[in-house]
Amino acid sequence: INASLTPLSEHYATNETLLSLFSTLYEKDQFSVAYAAGVKFVEVALLQIPQNGYFKSKKYRKQRTKSAVDALRVTKLLGGMV
């Protein structure tokens, strides 16, 4: 997938789904699958989304901030799972 050609709103929607999946699996102690979902979430949040041409647009400020905060939280949880 070419991240720069995918609409930014689609990236954020995908990541919200991944975050929800990660949270649900983590709460249910299904750590191996939660880990995979969490890593993918962080990858999209920190590597794919910033490649989009509209990443710094004011229109996406709230999503950008939320995504960064969520990525930090998930990264900390992932570190505790290793």
PyMOL commands that set and color helices and strands:
alter all, ss='L'
color gray80, all
select helices_A, chain A and resi 8-27+31-51+58-81
alter helices_A, ss='H'
color red, helices_A
deselect
rebuild
show_as cartoon
